[in-house]
Amino acid sequence: MEAKQNLVIFFATLLIVATIGIEMASADSWCGLTINDLMTCKSAVSGPKPLPPSDKCCAALTKADLPCLCTFKNSPMLSSFKINSTLALDLPSKCKLDSPNCSA
């Protein structure tokens, strides 16, 4: 469960950056994902009628360093961008990927 929370927080943080158009000068990607990669998953984790993750979203997640996502578990940004944490936490399993163990 904690691993899923970390994944949600990571995606929320990155979606926020993409939404407001701010680029971090120190990095071109986060945990192996670019903003474009993350945006392919946005419709699967937000809105009143989220869609299943697309093939592009799942392909992006295969490039991710999923354990790296654990470093974002305490980010307060999810609710401010209306990210559904349950949906975000389920993305790896919906894409047939192993969720990271963020409790270690």
Secondary structure, DSSP 8 states (H G I E B T S, - for coil): -HHHHHHHHHHHHHHHHHHHT---TT-S-BTTB-HHHHHTTHHHHBSSS-----HHHHHHHHHS-GGGGGGGTT-S-TGGGTB-HHHHHHHHHHTT-----TT-
